[in-house]
Amino acid sequence: MLLIHSPPPPKFGSNPPGTGAQMQPSAPGRPWGLAPVLFLLLAALHTAAAQKNGINIYSLSVDSKVSSRFAHTVVTSRVVNRASVMQEATFQVELPKRAFITNFSIVDRSLAWLAEARHPHPGPCTESCIQVIGGVTYPGNIKEKAAAQEQYSAAVARGESAGLVKASGRKTEQFQVSVSVAPAAKVTFELVYEELLKRCLGAYELLLKVQPQQLVKHLQMDIHIFEPQGISFLETESTFMTNELADALTVSQNKTKAHIQFKPTLSQQMSPGQQDTVLDGNFIVRYDVHRTISGGSIQIESGYFVHYFAPEGLPTIPKNVIFVIDKSGSMSGRKIEQTQEALIKILDDLSPNDQFNLVSFSGEAAQWKPLLVPASAENVNQARSYAASIQTQGGTNINDAVLLAARLLDSANQKELLPEGSASLIILLTDGDPTMGETNPARIQKNVKEAIDGQYSLFCLGFGFDVSLAFLEKLALDNGGLTRRIYEDSDSTLQLQDFYQEVANPLLTVVTFEYPSNAVEEVSRDNFRLLFKGSEIVVAGKLRDQSPEVLSAKVRGQLRMQNITFQTESSVAEQENEFQNPKYIFHSFMERLWAYLTIQQLLEQMISASNAEKQALETRALNLSLHYSFVTPLTSMVVTKPEGKEWSEVAEKPVETKNKHKNFYLGGPLSRFRTAGDRRSRITAGPSGKTPSDLGRAGPQGPLNPPHPYPLMAGKSRLPDMLLESAKTASPPGQLPASLRPGPLLVLVSQPALPTLGTSAAVPAGIQAPAVILMLPRQSVDRLCVDIKHSQGPMKLLSDPDQGVEVTAQYETEKARFSWIEVTFKNPQLQVRAIPEHVVVTRNRRNSAYKWKETLFSVIPGVKLTMDKAGLLLLSSPDRVTIGLLPWDGPGEGLRLLLRDTHRFSSRVGGTLGQFYQDVLWGPPATADDSKRMLRVQGLEYSATRLLKLDYQEGSPGTEISCWSVEL
């Protein structure tokens, strides 16, 4: 029996249900601290044993059809057991958190069983779905969660259940299941899920994970996109793509359709010099559609309609914003530093028409100014100083802080200081639950709702995992806002900035949708408090049987000081004809889109509804989930396997939890190490499969790279001598010493040291890499080493208006290194900022952070971004100079700039470095010392000296070169 279900959202103050696997208590005396150590020593052996034991993925396909923003994704993996004994295969797929699983099946030649959540034929799957696979029929049932609870509890009592779905990242959940495969048997896994792509900062994003963990003979990914409005831009990004793999990627596009195909050969998948696959990471497609200042786009298919509303060209309305910042003791250290850094950047982004104030709180709350103030340069500078001076101490009084913010807005409103038609926002940032003042969550929620009284919008940011997101979510939804988790990581500052960018530009307030009552029924939510730039409002519904031939709609809203009405209409027959191409469309997708959207909105409304309202909302959401066979927090999926093979698994759709360790997978068969002496060996059989090293890092809880119990150095661990000796004691190959086999283990594996580039085996002491090496084509000196000795403030290194590129940087003369380098392109509008920790790419107000030495391949119309495992980031296009950025860790460590194809600079290039690509006049070597000479450029003279330097351009440790050097 297979049971798949998702728990309801937890209530604040209660113990939330586990996400993923049920947490099993450790055995008496279990040495939990040893678990990472043992797997650190034996992970390589386990992986090799799994591959050798014969489970082979011979086919893997991912097919995603995006029809009018609604994505239907099918992941199919086919494996064969080439061993002479029974083996275990594990299928793992990472899917978006907003997606609903709609179908799962496993088939082999000896048995077939099914978890069916979407009927494969037209029409919904109701109480029982029947599907024939391999000539054997097995029922798949979608049930109310309560009806399946008895079976679930029995499975837990037998210790046979494991969470099939668990949190695995900021945006994804992981589905996984293991089965035993008979010798020579072939097994097919298939998972289907659906989601409505959400527009954020001007783009839709489809995220797919590619992690087969072994070479696959037939591997193919197809993404079909159909958008009747027309595709305005399309870009792809990958964290595993190489130049060799790029040849396997094809992108074709016309006005309304796009097809992205990735079909690598075995040789393209292979790591250089190894038999491992390089496919391990994300594949992202971003796109947007054409739109105008209108009432939006109404699309119709199979008796249902969807209305997308995101008019272009509207002016931004002024906003009144109060930032409420937690400065309790738990915010000390990196949290408050990142908050201050983000707040200072956000203050700089305020419009002169905006008004703002700051409230900081710990045990008590205090405002920066007695009233809201205009976002003038003077006020912003004062606020920056105030933000930088915030000190952490004390407890957490959320109630008083938010009430103070509401009173500040009330006071400004009463004094008629809020511009007519402006939008008022309160943005709360906290990292913990209330500990001082009013601490009862329900009373805080009641107090805040009464104080705001529907006049303002409250947005809540939960920093880390010591705060209840359920509490903040209700607080925000009660007051017209939303909640976001801020993950503790090196990019926390960017997460805060990105959230602010989403709400920084309100376009309309009080937005309502109106349709003829004789034309539509069962319409989803049709009124919204705010519309922000770069977002989109979606309304869906059903056409009545006798509806008019033309569907009309009115969208009303407030734009600054006036009411505005948009009108649009759509021909039913013409729209129906749009969705006839079976290659891009799956049948009745718009009906499923409507059901998906309605269920999501009902689940959200349940959070802020009264008890009486909640029951009615839950009943409707449950009925829709059952009718359309979606696995939601209200439903479960049950499949019975053949008699005599009693077995059960439980899948729960993860919920946000307070405990940062909650999602670490500590129990269940999927985290057990199966030794070579066991009959079965675990290996991933799907595109998101992970080796044991990945299981310990599963889930977004806590930092992305949690600290090891023992520090890791160069692929090794600093282990106590006792543990090293224990690990060395004789045991059967691949098997742990008996004294160190405690059962299910948390797995952590160190990564091997990356190979270094360069040809020089050893570099003489004292030779440093210059700040910059300039390649000078068509000059008497082919390269110039530049050292910067005098620098105050940001420097304009390069500026070429014809190329549409500018490079600026900050150089620290005392440390002899760049603290940051920034590259800005005019077309496309793109900014790349490099700092020692990571690289930040900004496009359309969206920030993406990439750590150095993590591979990247991003194709944006007009420029390509690639980064290899040595950390070399290249920004290139066919007719531009190629700009490289590198985190040099050799002598004279720091950020480095590389320039290639410099013959493409125009005659108008300038800047501190750009000047050397103008006419340079070299004088002859000095008679007394031929290692010195002068050069003249743009009327300035520089003294050049021939010195030994390190060429950093091929990576550490560098190559010794003789170079003419100048100091600036």
N, C-alpha and C positions, 0 to 999 in steps of 0.2 A: 504494500500500500504506500502510495506517495501522497503526502499532504503538503500543499503549498498554500500559505496564507500570509497575511500581513497584519500586524497588530494595530489597534487604533492609536491615535496620538496619546501620549501619556498625560496624565493630569499632574499639574504642578504640585509638588509636595508628596506625591506617591512614588513608589519605586517603579521606574519605567521598565517595561519588558525588555529583555535582552534583544539586541540586534544581532542577527546571524546566529551563531551557535549558542546553545544553552551553556552558561558558565558552569562547569563542573567543579566541585570542591576538590582540592588537591588531596592526595592520599596522605595518611599520617606520615609525618617526617619527610614529605616529598621535598627534595632540594631544588625548588623552582629556580634559584639563581644559577644552577648548573646547566639548565636547558639550552640557553643560547650558546654556551661554550661547546657543548657536545656537538650541536649541529654545525657550529663554526668549523670544527675539525673534520666532520664527516659528510658535509653537504656535497662536496665534489664527488665523493665515492657514490653517494646515493643517486645523484643525477646520472652518473655513468652507468650505474647498475640498472636504473630505470630504462635508459635507452637500450642497453644491451639485452634486457629481458624481453624486448620484442614488441611493445606497443608502438605502432607506427601510424602517424597521421598521413594518409595518402591523398586526402582531398580536404580542402577547407575553403568555404565560400561565404562571403558576406554580401547580401543583396539588400540595398536600401532604396526604397522608392519614396520620394518626397513629392506629394501631390498637394499643391497649395498649402505649404508649410506643414502638412501632416505627414510624418515619417513612419513608414512600415518597414521594419528591418527583420530579415531572416538570416540567422547564422547557422550554417550546416557544416558539421565536421564528421568525416568518415575515417574510422581507424580500423586496423587489423592487428590481431595478436599473432606475431610470427614465432612466438615461443612454443615449446612443447608442453607447457603447463599453464594453468589458469593464471591470468594477470589482471591487475586492476587498472582501469583507465578513468581519468578524471576530466570532466568537461567543465571549463570555466569561461564565463563571458562577463565582461564589465559593460553595464548598460547605464544610460542616464538615470539620475534619481527621479526625474519627472515622468519616466516611461512606465507603462503598465505592461507586464508580461501577459501575452494573450494565447500562447501555445508553447508546449514543450513535449517532445517525444524522443524515445530511444527505440531503436529497431536493431535486431540482429537476426541471423538466420534461424536460430533455435527458439527465440521467443520475441514477442513484440508487446510493448506496453506504452501507454500514452498518458500524458497530462495535457488535456485539451482545454484551451481557454478561448479559442476563437473558432467557430465552425468554419471548415474550409469551403463550404458551399454558401451560396447566397442565403441570407437570412440569419438571424441570431441563433446562438447556441443557448438553449434554456437549461432546464434542470439536468438533463443527461445528454451528452454528445457521444455519438458512436463513430468511430473511425476504423477502417480496415487497413492494417499495415502488414505486409508480408503474408497475407492470407489469413491472419488471425485478428479477431475483433476484440477490443477491450474498451470499456466505457471510461470516459473522463467526465467527472462531475464537478460543477461549480456549486459550492454551498455557502450558506451564511456561516460566518465564523463560529458562531455558537453551536451550530449543528455539527461542525467538524471537531469541536473541542474535545469530545470524549475520545475520539481516535487519536488526536494529538497528544492528550495526556497519557494515554496508554503507551504511545511510542516513546514519550519521554521517560516513563517509568521503566521501560525495558532498556533504556540507555541506547536506543537505536536511532535516535533522531539527531539531526544536525542542521544548522541553519543553512538553507540553500542560497539565500540572498543575504548579503551583509554589506555594510558600508565599506568602500575601498578607496575613496578619494573625496576630494571636495565636490565633484560633480557626478560621481558614479557610484553604483552599487555592483556587487559581484554575485553572479549566479554560478553555482557550482554543484556538481553531482558526480558521484563515483559509482562505477559498476564493475563487476567481475566479467572478464571476457574469456571465453573458452579458447583453447588452442585452435589456431587457423580461422577463428570466427571474425567476421566483420561486423562492426557496430556503427550505426549512424545516429548522431545527436542532432537535434534541430530545436532551436529556440527562436520564438517570434515575439517581438515587442513593438509597441507603438507609442508615439509621443507627438505633441504639437510643439513645433519649434517656436521659441519665444524670441521676439526681436529685442535686442539690447544694444544700446549705443549705435544704432543704425545698421545692425546686421543680424541675420539668423545664423546659428551655429549648429552644425551636425558633428557630433563627436563619436568616433569609432576607435576601439582599442584593438591593436594588432600585436599579439604575443603568443605565437604558436609554440615557442620553446624548442622547436626542432625544425629541420628542413622539411618542406612539404612539396611533394611532386606536383600536385595541381592546387595552386593557391590563387584565388581570384576575388577581387573586391569590385563591386559595381554599385555606383550611386547614380540614380536617375532622378532628375529634378524637373518638375513641370510647374511653371508659374504663369498663369494667364496674363498677369499684369506686365510680364516681361522682366527679364533678369538684368539688373543695372550693373552689377559687378559680381565676380566670382573669384575666390582665392582659396588656395589649399595650403595646408601647413602640416608638417610631419616632424616627429621627434626621433625618427629612426632612418629617414631617407638618406641615401648617399647618392653621389653622382652616378654610380652604376645603377642603383635602383631607380633613379629618376627616368631612365630609359624605359622602365616598365610602367610608367604612369602616363596615361593619355587623358587629355581633357578636350572635349568637343562641346561647342555651345552655339545655339542660335538665339533668336529673339526671346523665346519662351521656354526653351528646353536646354538642359545640360546633361552630359554623361561623363562621369569620372570613372575611369577603370584603372585598376592596379593589378597587374598580372606578371609577377616576377618569375623568372626561371630559377631552377635550383642553384645555378652558378651565381646568379645575382643575389640570392638570399644568403649566400655563404660569407662568413666572416673571412677577411684576408688571412691566409695561412692556417685557417682552422676549419673544422667541420661543423661549427655552430652557426645558427642563424643570426643575422643582424636585425631581424624584425622584432622589435620590442619597444612599443610606445604608442603614441597617439597619432591618429590621422584625423584632421579637422578640415571641414569644408565650411567656409563662410560666404554668404551672399546676401544681396538685398534685391528689391524689386523696384520698378519704376512707379512713381506716384506723383500726384499733382495736388494743388489746393482744391480739394473736392470733398464730397461726402464719403470717399473711400471706394472700395471695390466690393461688390456683392457677387459671389460665385454660387452657382446652383448645380447640384448633381443628385440624381435619384430621389427627388422630392425633398431634399434638405438644402439649406442655404447657410453660408458663412459670410459675415460682413467684416472686412478688415478696414480699420480706420487709423490713418497716420498721415494727415495732410502735410505737405511740404510747404515751406515758405512763410509759415506763421511767425510773427515776432515773439520773442520771449517776454513773458510778463514779469514784472518785478516781484521779488520774493522778500519776505521777512523771515529770517532764519535765526534760531537760537541753538547754539551747540552746547550740549550738556555733557560734561566730561567727568568721568570717574577718576578721582585722584586718591583712592583708598590705598592702603599699604600694599595690597596685592597687585597693584598696577606698577609697582616700582621696577626699576631696571629697564630692560629692553622694551616692555610694553609702553611705558609712558614716553620713552624716547621716540618710538615709532609713531605714537599718537601725536606728539608735539610736531614731529616732522611732517606728518600728513596734514595736521590742522594748519600749519603755517602755509603749506602749499594750497590748501583749500581757501584760506583767507585771500591769498593772491588772486584766486580765480573768481572772487566775488565781482559782480557787475557794479558799476558806479550807481545804478538805480536801485540796488538792493539795500536793505537795512539788516543789521545783525547785532547780536550780543553773545556773551559767553557766560555760562554757569559752570562752575567747578564744584565738586562735592566729595566729601568723605563722610564723616559723622554729621556734618552740617553742610548746607548749601550756601554758596555766595555768588552774586553776580559781579561781572566785571564792571559794567556801567549801570547806573540806575534806570536808564531807558535804552531802547534800541537806538543805534546810531547809524548814519549813512556810511556806505562802504567807500569812503573817500581814502585817498592815499595816506593821509595823516592818521585816520582812525585805524586803517588796516595795519600800519606800522606799529601803532601802540598795541593793537591786539596781538600782533606777532610777538612783541616783547613780553606781554602778559602770558601768552601760551608757553613761551620758552622758559618762563620762571615758575611754572606749576611744580609744586613739590608734593610727593606722595606720603600719606600717613593716614592712620585711622580706619574706621569702618566704612560701611556702604549704606547711605540713606537715599535710596532711589525715590521714595515717595516725596520727600521735601524738595528734591532737586527738580523733578518734573513739574510739581505744583508751582514752584518759583518761576519756571520758564513760562507756564501758562499765565501766571499773574502779570509777568512782564508784557506779554502780548495783549492781555486784557487792558492793562493800563494804557498802552499805546493806542489801542482801539478806541477807548473811551475819550482819549485826548485827540482823536482824529488824526493820529500820526501815521497810520497805516494807509498807504496809497489805495485809492479805490481800484478794485479789480486785481489787487496783488494777491499772492499766495503766501500763506504763513505756515512755516515748517518748524518742528522741534526735532532735532537729531540727538538721540541719546546714545552714548557709548559707555558700556560698563563691562567688567570682567567677572562679576560675582553676583550672588544673590543678596537681597537686602539683609543687613545685619544690625542696623541702627534705625531709630525712629519707628515708623510703622513697618513691621516686617511680615505681616500677613499678606501673601500675594493677592488673595481675592479682594481684600480691603484696599490695597494699593491700586488694583485695576479699577475698582469702583470709584475711588477718589479721583484718579486721573481722568476717567471718562466723564465724570461730573464737571471737573474743572475745565476740560477742553470743550465739552458741550457741542461737538460737531463743527467747531469753528476753525480748527487747525488740524494739521496732519502730523502724526507722531511716527518717526522712524527709529527703530531700535537696532543697535549693533552690539552683538555679544562677542566679546574678545576672549577667545580660548574656550575651554570646556568646563570651567568652574561656575558657569552661569546657566540657569535653566532657560533654554531657548523656548520651551513651551510657555513659560511665564511671559517672556518678552514678546512672543508671537501674539498672544492674546492682547497684551498691552497695546501693540501696534495696530492690529486688526480692528480693535474696538474704536480706534481713532483715525481710521482712514489711511494708515501707513502700512509698512511691511517690516520684516525682520531679516537680518543677515548675520550669518556667522562670520567672524573675522578669525582666520586661522593663524596661530602663532608660528610665524616663519619669517624668513628674511624679507619676504615681500608683503608683510602686513601693512606697511605704509601704503603700498600701491593698492591693496584691497580697500583700504579706507578711501583713498582718492577715487577709485573706480566707482565705489558706491555713491559718493557725492556727485560724480559726473552724471550718474543715472537720474538724479533728482535735482540737478543744478539748474535746469532750464525748463520750467513749467510753461506750457503753451496754452492750455485751456483749463478752466475750472468748471465744475458742475456739468459734466458731459452726460447727455441722455440720448437714447436711440428710440425712434418711433417708427412703427411699421403699421400698415393697415390691418385692423383686427380681423377683417374678412379674408386676409391673405396668409397669415402665419399663425402658428401656435407653438407652445412649448419652447419659448425663446429663453436663451440663457440670460445671465445678468445683463441688464441694459442701462445701468446708470453708474457713473464713476466720478469720483471726487476730483481727480486730476489726470491730465495727459501731459507726459514729459517728452521733450525732444529725443528722438532716437528710439522711442518705444512704440507700441502699437496696441490698440484696443480691439479685441476680437469678440464678436457676438454671433451666435449661431442659433438656428431654429428649424422648425419643420414647416413646410408649405401645406396649407389646407388642400383638401381634395379638389375643391372648386376655386382655387386661387386664380387671380387675374394672370393674363399672359405676361404682364410686366410687373415686377416687384419694385416698389418705390420705398424710399426711406428718408427720414429727416434726422439729422444729428444736430442737437442744440448744445451750445456751450457759452461760457463767458470769456471774452477776450479783452483783457484790460478793462476799459470803461464802457464796453458795449456788449450786448448779447449778439451772438452770431448763429446762423442756421445754415447748415450744409444740406443740400438735397442731391440725391442720386437715385438712379433706377437701373434695372437690369432685366433684359429679356430672358424669360425662363427657357424658351426653346434654344436660343443662341448659346446660353450658358451650358445647357445640357450637352450640346454638341462639342463644347470645348474639351470635355473629359471622356473622349472615346478611344484614345490611344492606349491599348492594353500594355504596351511596353513600359509606359510610365505610370499607369494608373492601376490601382487594385480596386476591385469591385466594391461599390457602396462605401467608399472611404469617407464621404462627407457625413454620412449618418454616424459612423464611428467617431469622426472628429467631434460632432455635436455631443455624443454621449461622453467622450473623454473630457471635453471642456466642461460639461455640466457637472460631472462627477467631481472634478478638481475644484470647481467653484463651491459645490455643496460641502465638500470636506473642509474647505477654508471657512465657509460661513458657520459651520458647526463649532469652530473654535471660539467665536465671539457671541454665539447665540445663547439665549436663555434656555433653561432646562426644557420648558414646554416646546420652544421652537426647535431645539436640537433633535428631539425625537422624530419630528416630521421630516427634517432635513436628512437625518440618518436613514430613515425608511426609504426615502426617494433615492438616495445615493446607493443604498443596498440593492434596491430593485433594478436600477440601471446596471450596476456591476454584474448582477446575476444574468440579466437579460442579454447583455453584450459580452459576457464571459471575460471580464477584466479581473485580474488579481489585484485587489485594492486593500486598504486597511480594514475593509468590512467583509471580505470574502476569503474563502479557502478553496483550494483545488485538490481533489482526492482522486487517486488512481489506484485500482487494485491490481496487483500482479498475479500471475498464475498461482494456484494453490500449491503448497509445499515450498514456496519461495517467500516466506513471510519476511517483509522488509518494509521499512518506512523511512521517509525523509521529510523534514519540515522546512519550508521556506517562509521567511518573514521579511516583509518589506521594512528595511531598517528605519528607525525613528531617531531623531536627534536626542542624545542622552547627555547627562551632566557629567558622568564619570569618563574621563578621557581614556581610560583603559577598557571601557566597556566593549568596544568592538574588536579587541584583540582576540584572535581565535585560539583559545586555550584548550579546547576539548573536542572530542569527536574524531572519527576516523580520518578526516582529511588532513589533520595535523600530526598524525602518527608517522613515525619513521618505520618503514617496513624494511627489515634487514634482508640481506641476500639469501638468508636461510628461509625466509617466508615465501609462500607460494605466489604472493602478489607483489607488484611494485607499482608505486604511484607515478603517473606521468600525465601531463596535461594533454587533453585531447580537444582543444578548442582555441580560438584566437586570443583568449585572455588568460590562458593557462599560466600558472606561476610555479616556479620551483619552490622548494621549501623555504628558501631564503626570503621569498616575497611574503609568505604567510604572516610572518611576524610584523610586517609593516602594513598589513591590510587595515583599512579603515582610516577615516580622516581624523580620528581622535588623537589629540596630542600632536607633537611636531612631526613633520613629514619624515625626518630622519631621527628617530628617537635614540638617545644615548645608549651605547652598549653597556652592559654591566661591567665589562672590562674594556679598556681602550683598545682600539684597533690601529695597527701601524703596518702599512705596506702589505696589506692582505693577510696579516697575522694578528693574533690577539695576544695581549699581555696576560697570560694565564698564570695563576699560582702554580709553583712547581709541582705541588701535590696533584693538581688536575692534569698537568702535562704528563706526569708519570702514569697516572691512571689511564689516560688515553692511549699511552704507549703499550700498556700491558697486553699480553697475548689474548686475542679473541678471534673467533672465526671471521674471515674476511667480510667486511661490511657490517659487522655486528658489534654493538657497544659492549664493554665489559658489564658483566651481570650486575655489579654493584652500582652501575650508573644507568640503569634502564628503569626509570620511574614511571613510564606511561606517556600520555600525550604531552608534547613539549611545545613551548613557544620557540619559534625558529628565527634566528638572526644569523646572517652570513656576511662576512666581510667581502668586499669587492677586491679583486686582484689589482695590483698596481698597473696603471696604464703604461704602455710602452712610450718611450720618449722619442722625439724626432731629432734630427741633426746628425752630423757626421763626425764631429769632434769628440773623441773619447774622453779627453781631459782638457780642461781650460786652465792655462797658467793663472795663478792667483794675481789679483789686482786688475785684470782686464775686465772692463765693464761694457755692458750694452749701452749704446747712446740712447738718448730720449727718442730720436726719430732717425730712420735711414730713408733718404730720398733717392729714388731711382731717377736718373736724369737722361732720358733718351736724346739722341742727336746732339749731345754736348761732348766737349773734350774730356770731361770727367763724368764717368758713367754713374757714380753714386756719391752722395754727400751725407756724412754723419753729422747730425745736429744735436748739440747739448744746450739746454736752456739754463742759464745762470741767473737771469733777472726776470722775474715775473710778478706782477701785482694784479690780482683779479683774473677774471676769465679772459682767455686769449682767442682771437679769431685766427685759427691756423690756416684755413682754406676757405675761399669763397669764389665760386665760379657761376655767375648769373646765367651764362649760356648753358651750362650743365645742370643748373637748378639744384646745386648742392652747396652746403656750408658745413664746415667742421669747426667747432669751438671746444675749448678745454680749459681746465684749471690745473695749473702746474705748481706743485709744492717744491720750492727750491731747497728747503731745509732737508726734505726727505728724498729729493731728486727723483720725483715721480709724478705722474698725472694722477690726480684724485678722481677726475672724471673726464670723459671724452664724449662729445655729443655730435651726431651726424644728422643733419636735417635736409630732407628732400622736399622740393616744392611740388613736384608732380611725379608720382602720387604724393599727397601730403603724408609724410612719414618722418618720424623722429626716432633715432636709436641712441640711447644713452648708456654708456658703459661705466660701471664703477667696479672696484675690486671684487665685490661679492657676486654681482650678476649683471646681466644686460636687460634693459627695459625697452621694448618696442612699443611706440605709441602711434596709433592710427585711429582716426575718427573718435578721438577722446577715450579710446580703449587702451589700457595698458596691459602688456603681456610681459612677464618676467621669465628669464631663462638663465639658469645657472651655467657657469662656465663649464666646458667639457661635457655638456649634455648635447647630443647631436640635434641639429635643427635643420629643416629644409622647408622654407616658406616661399611660395610663389605669389607675389602680389602684382597686379598689372603694372608694369613699368620697372619693377626691381625684384631681385631674387636674394633671399637671405639664407645663408648656409653656415652651419657651425659643425666642426668635426670634434673628435674626442680629445684632441690636443688643445681645444679651446679657441681655434682660429675662426673668427666670425668674418665672413666676406659678404659685402653688399655690392651686387653687380647687376649690370644690364648690358645689352649688346652695344650700346653707343655711349656708355658712360665710363668714366674712370672707376676702377674697382677699388673700394675702400675696405681695408681690413682692420680688425681690432683683436688684440691678443692679450691675455693675462700672463705676461712673462714672469716666470718664477726662477730664472737664472740670476747670475750676478747683476746687481742693479735692478732688482725685481720691481714690477709695477706694470701698469697698462702700457701697451705699445700700439702705435699706429702704423699701418702698412698701406702703401699706394702701389697699385698695378695699373697697367694700360694708361700711363700718365701722358702718352702722346695725344690722348683725347682731350686734355685740358684746352680750353679756348684761350684766345689772346687776352681775355679780360680776367683771367684768374689772378687772385691776389691773396693777401693774408700773410701771416708770419712765415709760413712755409710755402704758400702759393707763389710768393715773389720769386722763388728760385726756379719757377717754370716760365718766367719771362726771359728776356735776353740777358744772359749772364756772361760777363767778361772776366776771364781768368788771366791773371798776370803770370809772368814766368816765375819759376822757382827762385828764391833768393840766392844770390851768389855765395853768401857765407854759409847758408844752411838750405840745402835743396829739399828739406822736409817742410818748408814754409813757403807760402805764396799768398797773394791777395786775390780777392774776387770782388767785382763791382756789379751791383744789381739795383736798378731803379735809383741811381744816384748815391747809393750807400756802399761803403767799403767794409769788407769783412776779412779778417785774417784767418787763413786756413792752415792747419797743421796736419801732416800725415802721421796717424797714430794707429796702434793696434786696437781693434774694437771687436766686440762680439756681435755677430749677425744673428738677431733674434727672429728673423723672418720665417725660419723653418721650425721654430719651437725650441724648447730647452733640450740639451744644455747649450745650444748655440754653436756657431762656427767662427773660428778666429779669422779676421780679415784685416787687411791694411786699407785705411779709409782716410780721405781728406775730411777733416773735422773742423767745424766752426762752432763758436759759442755765441748765443743770442742773449 
